[in-house]
């Protein structure tokens, strides 16, 4: 396997030259490392593979992803100019603002345009890699693997990536400076660690700051079988793949899915059938600690156990699978498939049921059991759908029946801003009705609809808002309950900001609305999204008139 050198902290050209003379045939760098120009000046021959990365920018000393097509195109050309050529160009990180497929298509165009020879990805999951392969050929991935960070070996990530035909490069193979010192204290040479990683199918990218350590990077050792087994016992003791699975008479069920998807309801069905339940919400702690609790539960004699937590990643599920296998239990996975929009609605309804109201952002942040919008969005970013190669005996997908919110009345929920009153009034004297709004509301009320309204009023205090709504009632001469979101613009931190469904959930519970027979009138994209999440009919302000 190729000997390589990571050039993030390399001290100078003499160190790189010493590594090449010793047999290193791959140099790994990145535009943000600041070493590309120095490597380019060495004018290394084609026998040395030049690998670099783009898609990160340094902003006030902080690295943040930038996977926009324009940025990648400019960054790759600049890297090529500094290095002289680019044999493999990697997306350094996937960011939350640019879809991965956008970045992959930009990378593929770099190959088509002759800027780089091949492309790859860094810091990605198996799911992301599979999605990228559906768009373009991916030659390699780079992920962190070391004796101290070997989850990618334990949970099958490395094996799955290699099965997809992709080379795996291992960054920080010693675990950084601290990890390198730990290896030295164990009395092991760093060459042995590199050999162990190569034996597991990865190309380690060790760094070097001195000529002697650079030369050691070029030494490719092969471990004896006994040596490899000993290191596996040392570092992969919890790996489910170390020992074969014995015949099982026990059953461990992992129920995974997003917050608010209905995992708890499904788990209660298993409990009714005699399963012991392990849940982090009840017990606290971490998912890793819960896997240890599973080990203790099975040791104590339990034969059927259900665990219902989000388990968004392979690495979060791997300790449970390993614990089950050690006891000869079949680890089955049940995936609760609920669209994000429905999960949001159910999470808001659960908060209302538990607290009698929607919690304020500060309350959500302070309560570890509260599910805020960011929790669901984070789950969506982290989610790696379970795969057969993780070691599950079976994977079952279920779609729970959507639980309708209780309600009996037909409803009309109208957005006030730009639909009933002009703009967004800041005081009572600013309330001016939109032409025809009063007549439309009166017609829906006469037809037997229960009326309610929503509005966004950031920065308006309670007393002022009460005066605004009182003036609205005077102008309409009709009863119109109003709920508002008072939180400022920015990332969603509350359930009441549209298009999130919190205000609709509150109105449905407070006024006995049957959402299946309720209509929402709005003027913005957020209003349409609000209606979609609630499952109510939507009418735009332009098309709004009397009831049909």
C-alpha positions as CSV (number, residue, x, y, z in Angstrom):
1,X,0.0,0.0,0.0
2,X,1.2,3.5,-0.8
3,X,3.3,5.4,1.8
4,X,2.0,8.9,2.3
5,X,2.7,12.1,4.0
6,X,0.2,14.6,5.4
7,X,1.5,18.2,4.8
8,X,-0.7,20.3,7.1
9,X,2.1,21.1,9.6
10,X,5.2,20.1,7.5
11,X,8.2,22.2,8.5
12,X,9.8,22.8,5.1
13,X,10.8,21.5,1.7
14,X,13.7,19.5,3.1
15,X,11.3,17.5,5.2
16,X,9.0,16.7,2.2
17,X,12.0,15.9,0.0
18,X,13.3,13.5,2.7
19,X,10.0,11.7,2.8
20,X,9.9,11.3,-1.0
21,X,13.5,10.0,-1.0
22,X,12.4,7.5,1.7
23,X,9.6,6.1,-0.5
24,X,6.6,8.3,0.1
25,X,4.4,8.4,-3.0
26,X,1.5,10.5,-1.9
27,X,1.5,14.0,-0.6
28,X,-1.7,15.3,1.0
29,X,-2.3,19.0,1.6
30,X,-5.1,21.6,1.3
31,X,-5.4,25.2,0.2
32,X,-6.0,26.3,3.8
33,X,-2.8,24.6,5.0
34,X,-0.6,27.0,3.3
35,X,1.9,24.4,2.0
36,X,0.8,24.0,-1.6
37,X,3.3,26.6,-3.0
38,X,6.2,24.9,-1.2
39,X,5.2,21.5,-2.5
40,X,4.8,22.9,-6.0
41,X,8.4,24.4,-5.9
42,X,9.7,20.9,-5.5
43,X,8.4,19.9,-8.9
44,X,7.9,16.3,-7.9
45,X,7.5,13.7,-10.7
46,X,4.4,11.8,-11.7
47,X,5.4,8.9,-9.5
48,X,4.2,11.0,-6.5
49,X,0.5,11.6,-6.2
50,X,-0.5,15.1,-5.3
51,X,-3.7,15.3,-3.3
52,X,-5.2,18.6,-2.1
53,X,-8.5,19.8,-0.7
54,X,-10.8,22.8,-1.1
55,X,-14.1,24.0,0.2
56,X,-13.0,25.6,3.5
57,X,-12.5,29.2,4.2
58,X,-11.0,30.8,7.3
59,X,-13.3,33.5,8.7
60,X,-12.0,35.3,11.8
61,X,-9.7,32.4,12.6
62,X,-12.5,29.9,12.3
63,X,-12.7,27.4,9.4
64,X,-16.1,27.1,7.9
65,X,-17.3,25.1,4.8
66,X,-17.9,26.7,1.5
67,X,-18.9,24.2,-1.1
68,X,-20.4,26.6,-3.6
69,X,-19.6,25.8,-7.2
70,X,-18.0,29.1,-7.9
71,X,-15.8,28.9,-4.8
72,X,-14.6,25.3,-5.7
73,X,-13.9,26.2,-9.3
74,X,-11.7,29.2,-8.3
75,X,-10.1,27.3,-5.4
76,X,-9.2,24.3,-7.5
77,X,-7.6,26.4,-10.2
78,X,-5.5,28.3,-7.6
79,X,-4.4,25.0,-6.1
80,X,-3.4,23.6,-9.5
81,X,-1.4,26.7,-10.2
82,X,0.5,26.5,-6.9
83,X,1.1,22.7,-7.1
84,X,1.7,22.5,-10.8
85,X,-0.9,19.7,-11.1
86,X,-3.6,18.1,-9.0
87,X,-4.0,14.3,-9.2
88,X,-6.8,14.1,-6.6
89,X,-9.0,17.0,-5.4
90,X,-11.2,16.6,-2.4
91,X,-14.1,18.5,-1.0
92,X,-12.7,19.4,2.4
93,X,-16.1,19.4,4.3
94,X,-19.8,19.3,3.6
95,X,-21.5,22.4,5.0
96,X,-25.1,23.0,6.1
97,X,-25.8,25.7,3.5
98,X,-24.8,24.0,0.2
99,X,-26.2,20.7,-0.8
100,X,-23.7,18.0,-1.3
101,X,-24.9,17.2,-4.8
102,X,-24.2,20.8,-5.8
103,X,-20.6,20.5,-4.7
104,X,-20.1,17.1,-6.3
105,X,-21.3,18.4,-9.7
106,X,-18.9,21.2,-9.3
107,X,-16.1,18.8,-8.6
108,X,-17.1,16.7,-11.6
109,X,-16.9,19.7,-13.9
110,X,-13.3,20.3,-12.7
111,X,-12.4,16.9,-14.1
112,X,-14.3,17.6,-17.3
113,X,-12.5,20.9,-17.7
114,X,-9.1,19.2,-17.1
115,X,-8.3,21.2,-14.0
116,X,-7.9,18.1,-11.8
117,X,-7.4,14.4,-12.6
118,X,-9.8,12.8,-10.1
119,X,-12.0,13.9,-7.3
120,X,-13.0,12.8,-3.8
121,X,-14.6,13.8,-0.5
122,X,-13.3,14.4,3.0
123,X,-15.2,14.0,6.3
124,X,-18.3,12.3,4.9
125,X,-20.5,9.3,5.8
126,X,-21.2,6.2,3.9
127,X,-24.6,7.6,3.0
128,X,-23.1,10.8,1.7
129,X,-20.6,8.9,-0.3
130,X,-23.2,6.7,-1.9
131,X,-25.2,9.8,-2.9
132,X,-22.1,11.4,-4.4
133,X,-21.3,8.2,-6.4
134,X,-24.7,8.4,-8.0
135,X,-23.6,11.7,-9.5
136,X,-20.0,11.3,-10.4
137,X,-17.0,8.9,-9.9
138,X,-15.4,9.3,-6.5
139,X,-11.9,8.1,-6.4
140,X,-11.2,8.5,-2.6
141,X,-12.5,9.7,0.7
142,X,-10.5,11.0,3.6
143,X,-11.8,10.4,7.2
144,X,-10.1,10.4,10.6
145,X,-8.9,7.0,11.7
146,X,-6.5,6.3,14.5
147,X,-6.1,3.8,17.4
148,X,-8.0,6.4,19.5
149,X,-10.6,7.3,16.9
150,X,-11.3,3.9,15.3
151,X,-15.1,4.0,15.2
152,X,-15.0,3.9,11.4
153,X,-13.4,0.5,11.7
154,X,-15.7,-0.7,14.4
155,X,-19.0,0.3,12.8
156,X,-18.0,-0.9,9.3
157,X,-17.7,2.5,7.7
158,X,-14.2,1.8,6.2
159,X,-15.4,-1.6,4.9
160,X,-18.5,-0.1,3.4
161,X,-16.6,2.6,1.6
162,X,-14.1,0.1,0.3
163,X,-16.9,-2.1,-0.9
164,X,-18.2,0.8,-2.9
165,X,-14.8,0.8,-4.7
166,X,-13.5,3.9,-3.0
167,X,-10.0,4.3,-1.5
168,X,-9.9,5.4,2.1
169,X,-7.3,7.9,3.3
170,X,-6.9,8.2,7.1
171,X,-6.2,11.6,8.5
172,X,-4.6,12.0,12.0
173,X,-3.5,8.4,12.0
174,X,-1.8,8.9,15.4
175,X,-4.7,10.8,16.9
176,X,-2.9,14.2,16.9
177,X,0.0,15.2,19.1
178,X,-1.7,13.8,22.3
179,X,-2.4,10.5,20.6
180,X,1.2,10.3,19.3
181,X,2.5,10.6,22.9
182,X,0.1,7.9,24.1
183,X,1.5,5.6,21.4
184,X,5.0,6.3,22.6
185,X,4.0,5.5,26.2
186,X,2.8,2.1,25.1
187,X,6.2,1.3,23.8
188,X,5.1,1.0,20.2
189,X,6.7,2.6,17.2
190,X,4.7,4.8,15.0
191,X,5.5,2.6,12.0
192,X,3.7,-0.2,13.7
193,X,0.6,1.9,14.0
194,X,0.8,2.8,10.4
195,X,1.1,-0.8,9.5
196,X,-1.9,-1.7,11.6
197,X,-4.0,0.9,9.8
198,X,-2.8,-0.3,6.4
199,X,-3.7,-3.8,7.3
200,X,-7.3,-2.6,7.8
201,X,-7.4,-1.2,4.3
202,X,-6.7,2.5,4.8
203,X,-3.9,4.7,3.6
204,X,-2.7,6.6,6.7
205,X,-1.5,10.2,6.2
206,X,1.0,10.8,9.0
207,X,2.5,14.3,9.4
208,X,6.2,15.1,9.9
209,X,8.1,18.1,11.2
210,X,11.6,16.6,11.1
211,X,13.7,14.9,8.5
212,X,14.0,11.7,10.6
213,X,10.2,11.4,11.1
214,X,9.6,12.1,7.4
215,X,11.9,9.2,6.5
216,X,10.0,6.9,8.8
217,X,6.8,7.7,6.8
218,X,8.3,6.0,3.8
219,X,8.8,2.7,5.6
220,X,5.9,0.3,4.8
221,X,5.8,-2.6,7.2
222,X,3.7,-5.7,7.2
223,X,2.6,-7.1,10.5
224,X,2.6,-10.7,11.3
225,X,-0.8,-12.3,11.9
226,X,-0.2,-12.6,15.7
227,X,0.9,-8.9,15.9
228,X,-2.2,-7.8,14.0
229,X,-4.4,-9.9,16.2
230,X,-2.9,-8.4,19.4
231,X,-3.4,-4.8,18.2
232,X,-6.9,-5.6,17.2
233,X,-7.6,-6.9,20.7
234,X,-6.0,-3.7,22.1
235,X,-7.9,-1.2,20.0
236,X,-10.9,-3.0,18.5
237,X,-12.1,-5.0,21.6
238,X,-15.7,-3.8,21.2
239,X,-15.8,-4.5,17.4
240,X,-18.8,-6.6,16.5
241,X,-16.8,-8.1,13.6
242,X,-14.0,-9.5,15.7
243,X,-15.8,-12.7,16.6
244,X,-18.5,-14.6,14.6
245,X,-22.1,-14.4,15.8
246,X,-23.1,-17.5,17.8
247,X,-26.6,-19.0,17.5
248,X,-29.0,-16.6,19.2
249,X,-31.9,-17.1,21.4
250,X,-32.3,-13.5,22.4
251,X,-33.7,-10.5,20.7
252,X,-32.5,-6.9,20.8
253,X,-34.5,-4.4,18.9
254,X,-33.2,-0.9,18.0
255,X,-35.9,1.5,17.1
256,X,-34.4,4.6,15.4
257,X,-35.8,7.7,13.8
258,X,-36.1,11.4,14.2
259,X,-37.4,13.2,17.3
260,X,-41.2,13.3,17.3
261,X,-41.5,10.3,14.9
262,X,-43.4,8.0,17.3
263,X,-40.6,5.8,18.5
264,X,-41.9,5.8,22.1
265,X,-45.3,4.6,21.1
266,X,-43.8,1.7,19.1
267,X,-41.5,0.9,22.1
268,X,-44.5,0.6,24.4
269,X,-45.9,-2.1,22.1
270,X,-42.7,-4.1,22.7
271,X,-42.8,-3.5,26.4
272,X,-46.4,-4.9,26.4
273,X,-45.0,-8.1,24.9
274,X,-42.4,-8.5,27.6
275,X,-39.4,-6.5,26.3
276,X,-37.2,-4.6,28.7
277,X,-36.9,-0.9,27.5
278,X,-33.7,1.1,27.5
279,X,-34.2,4.8,26.7
280,X,-31.9,7.7,27.2
281,X,-34.7,10.1,27.9
282,X,-35.7,8.0,31.0
283,X,-32.2,7.1,32.1
284,X,-30.1,10.1,31.0
285,X,-26.5,9.8,29.9
286,X,-25.1,9.0,26.5
287,X,-25.9,6.4,23.8
288,X,-22.6,4.8,24.5
289,X,-23.5,4.4,28.2
290,X,-26.9,2.9,27.2
291,X,-25.0,0.3,25.2
292,X,-23.1,-0.7,28.4
293,X,-26.5,-0.8,30.2
294,X,-27.7,-3.2,27.5
295,X,-24.6,-5.4,28.2
296,X,-25.5,-5.4,31.9
297,X,-29.2,-6.1,31.2
298,X,-28.4,-9.1,29.0
299,X,-25.8,-10.4,31.5
300,X,-28.5,-10.2,34.2
301,X,-30.7,-12.6,32.2
302,X,-32.9,-10.5,30.0
303,X,-33.7,-12.2,26.7
304,X,-35.7,-9.4,25.0
305,X,-34.7,-5.8,25.0
306,X,-35.9,-2.7,23.0
307,X,-33.9,0.5,22.7
308,X,-35.8,3.5,21.3
309,X,-33.5,6.5,20.6
310,X,-32.7,8.5,17.5
311,X,-29.5,6.5,16.7
312,X,-28.8,8.8,13.7
313,X,-25.4,7.4,12.7
314,X,-23.6,4.1,12.2
315,X,-21.2,4.9,15.0
316,X,-24.1,5.5,17.4
317,X,-25.6,2.1,16.6
318,X,-22.4,0.1,16.5
319,X,-22.0,-0.3,20.3
320,X,-25.5,-1.7,20.6
321,X,-24.9,-4.2,17.8
322,X,-21.6,-5.2,19.4
323,X,-23.1,-5.7,22.8
324,X,-25.9,-7.8,21.4
325,X,-23.4,-10.0,19.4
326,X,-21.3,-10.6,22.5
327,X,-24.3,-12.2,24.1
328,X,-25.4,-14.1,21.0
329,X,-28.5,-11.9,20.5
330,X,-29.9,-10.9,17.2
331,X,-29.8,-7.1,16.7
332,X,-32.8,-6.1,14.7
333,X,-33.4,-2.5,13.5
334,X,-36.8,-0.9,13.1
335,X,-36.7,2.5,11.3
336,X,-39.6,4.8,11.9
337,X,-40.1,6.8,8.7
338,X,-41.9,10.0,9.3
339,X,-41.4,13.1,7.1
340,X,-39.7,16.0,8.7
341,X,-42.9,18.2,8.4
342,X,-45.0,15.7,10.3
343,X,-42.3,15.2,13.0
344,X,-42.2,19.0,13.5
345,X,-46.0,19.0,14.0
346,X,-45.9,16.1,16.5
347,X,-43.0,17.7,18.4
348,X,-44.9,20.9,18.9
349,X,-48.0,19.0,19.9
350,X,-46.0,17.0,22.5
351,X,-44.5,20.2,24.0
352,X,-48.0,21.7,24.3
353,X,-49.3,18.5,26.0
354,X,-46.4,18.4,28.4
355,X,-46.2,22.1,29.4
356,X,-49.6,23.5,28.4
357,X,-47.8,26.0,26.1
358,X,-45.0,26.3,23.7
359,X,-41.7,26.9,25.5
360,X,-39.7,30.0,24.9
361,X,-36.3,29.6,23.2
362,X,-34.4,30.1,26.4
363,X,-36.5,27.4,28.1
364,X,-36.0,25.0,25.2
365,X,-32.2,25.5,25.4
366,X,-32.2,25.0,29.2
367,X,-34.3,21.8,29.2
368,X,-32.4,18.7,28.0
369,X,-35.7,16.9,27.4
370,X,-37.3,19.7,25.3
371,X,-37.2,19.1,21.5
372,X,-36.5,22.3,19.7
373,X,-36.5,22.9,15.9
374,X,-32.7,22.7,15.8
375,X,-32.8,19.1,17.2
376,X,-34.8,17.9,14.2
377,X,-32.7,19.8,11.7
378,X,-29.5,18.4,13.3
379,X,-31.0,14.9,13.0
380,X,-31.7,15.4,9.3
381,X,-28.0,16.5,8.8
382,X,-26.6,13.5,10.7
383,X,-29.0,10.8,9.6
384,X,-27.4,7.8,8.0
385,X,-30.1,5.3,7.1
386,X,-29.2,1.8,8.6
387,X,-27.6,-0.6,6.1
388,X,-27.2,-4.4,6.1
389,X,-23.4,-4.1,6.3
390,X,-23.7,-2.7,9.9
391,X,-24.4,-6.2,11.2
392,X,-28.2,-6.1,11.7
393,X,-30.0,-9.4,11.5
394,X,-32.8,-7.5,9.8
395,X,-33.9,-3.9,9.0
396,X,-37.6,-3.1,9.0
397,X,-39.1,0.3,7.9
398,X,-42.4,1.3,9.5
399,X,-44.6,4.3,8.8
400,X,-46.9,4.9,11.8
401,X,-50.4,6.1,11.2
402,X,-50.5,9.8,11.6
403,X,-52.4,10.7,14.8
404,X,-55.0,13.3,14.1
405,X,-55.1,16.2,16.6
406,X,-58.4,16.2,18.5
407,X,-60.9,18.6,17.2
408,X,-64.5,18.8,15.9
409,X,-64.9,22.3,14.3
410,X,-64.3,23.7,10.9
411,X,-61.7,26.4,11.1
412,X,-60.2,29.3,9.2
413,X,-56.7,30.4,10.3
414,X,-55.8,33.6,8.6
415,X,-52.4,35.3,8.6
416,X,-52.8,38.9,9.6
417,X,-49.7,40.4,8.1
418,X,-50.4,41.7,4.5
419,X,-53.7,39.7,4.4
420,X,-56.0,41.3,7.0
421,X,-54.0,44.4,8.1
422,X,-51.5,46.3,6.0
423,X,-47.9,45.5,6.6
424,X,-47.0,44.7,10.2
425,X,-48.3,47.4,12.6
426,X,-46.0,48.5,15.5
427,X,-48.7,50.2,17.5
428,X,-52.5,50.4,17.7
429,X,-52.7,53.5,15.5
430,X,-50.9,51.7,12.7
431,X,-53.7,49.1,12.2
432,X,-55.2,49.6,8.7
433,X,-57.4,46.8,7.2
434,X,-56.7,45.3,3.8
435,X,-59.6,46.1,1.4
436,X,-62.3,43.3,1.6
437,X,-60.7,41.5,4.6
438,X,-63.4,42.3,7.0
439,X,-66.1,41.2,4.6
440,X,-64.3,37.9,3.9
441,X,-63.9,37.1,7.6
442,X,-67.6,37.9,8.2
443,X,-68.7,35.5,5.4
444,X,-66.6,32.6,6.8
445,X,-67.9,33.2,10.3
446,X,-71.5,33.3,9.0
447,X,-70.8,29.9,7.3
448,X,-70.0,28.3,10.6
449,X,-66.2,28.4,10.6
450,X,-64.3,29.1,13.8
451,X,-62.0,32.0,13.1
452,X,-58.4,32.5,14.3
453,X,-55.4,34.4,13.2
454,X,-51.5,34.3,13.3
455,X,-49.0,37.1,13.1
456,X,-45.2,37.7,13.5
457,X,-44.6,40.6,15.8
458,X,-40.9,40.7,16.9
459,X,-39.9,43.4,19.3
460,X,-43.5,44.4,20.2
461,X,-44.2,44.1,24.0
462,X,-47.2,42.4,25.4
463,X,-49.1,45.6,26.3
464,X,-48.6,47.2,22.9
465,X,-49.6,43.9,21.2
466,X,-52.8,43.8,23.3
467,X,-53.6,47.3,22.1
468,X,-53.0,46.3,18.5
469,X,-55.3,43.3,18.6
470,X,-58.0,45.3,20.5
471,X,-57.9,47.9,17.7
472,X,-58.2,45.1,15.2
473,X,-61.3,43.7,16.8
474,X,-62.9,47.1,16.9
475,X,-62.3,47.6,13.1
476,X,-63.5,44.1,12.3
477,X,-66.5,44.0,14.7
478,X,-65.9,40.3,15.1
479,X,-64.2,38.0,17.6
480,X,-60.8,36.9,16.2
481,X,-58.4,35.0,18.5
482,X,-54.8,35.8,17.6
483,X,-51.5,34.0,18.4
484,X,-48.2,35.5,17.6
485,X,-44.5,34.7,17.2
486,X,-42.5,37.4,18.9
487,X,-39.1,36.1,18.3
488,X,-36.6,37.9,16.0
489,X,-35.4,36.8,12.6
490,X,-32.6,34.3,12.3
491,X,-32.2,30.5,12.6
492,X,-35.4,29.0,14.0
493,X,-35.2,28.7,17.8
494,X,-39.0,28.5,18.6
495,X,-41.9,26.4,17.4
496,X,-44.1,29.4,16.6
497,X,-42.0,30.9,13.7
498,X,-43.6,30.0,10.4
499,X,-43.3,27.8,8.5
500,X,-43.0,25.8,11.7
501,X,-46.4,24.7,12.9
502,X,-46.5,25.7,16.5
503,X,-49.1,28.5,16.3
504,X,-51.5,26.2,14.4
505,X,-51.1,23.5,17.0
506,X,-51.9,26.0,19.7
507,X,-55.0,27.2,17.9
508,X,-56.2,23.7,17.1
509,X,-56.1,22.7,20.8
510,X,-57.4,26.0,22.2
511,X,-60.4,26.2,19.8
512,X,-61.2,22.5,19.1
513,X,-60.3,22.8,15.4
514,X,-60.4,19.8,13.1
515,X,-57.4,20.4,11.0
516,X,-58.6,18.1,8.2
517,X,-61.5,20.6,7.8
518,X,-59.5,23.8,8.4
519,X,-58.2,26.3,5.9
520,X,-55.2,28.7,6.1
521,X,-55.0,32.0,4.2
522,X,-51.6,33.6,3.7
523,X,-49.4,35.6,1.4
524,X,-45.9,34.3,1.9
525,X,-44.0,31.0,1.2
526,X,-43.8,30.5,5.0
527,X,-47.6,30.6,5.2
528,X,-47.8,27.8,2.6
529,X,-45.2,25.8,4.4
530,X,-47.1,26.3,7.7
531,X,-50.3,24.9,6.1
532,X,-48.4,21.9,4.7
533,X,-47.0,21.0,8.1
534,X,-50.4,21.2,9.7
535,X,-52.1,19.3,6.9
536,X,-54.6,22.0,6.3
537,X,-55.9,23.5,3.0
538,X,-54.1,26.6,1.8
539,X,-55.5,29.6,0.0
540,X,-53.4,32.5,-1.1
541,X,-54.5,36.0,-0.2
542,X,-55.1,36.9,-3.8
543,X,-57.6,34.1,-4.3
544,X,-59.3,34.5,-0.9
545,X,-63.0,35.4,-0.8
546,X,-66.0,33.9,0.8
547,X,-66.2,30.2,1.7
548,X,-67.1,27.7,-1.1
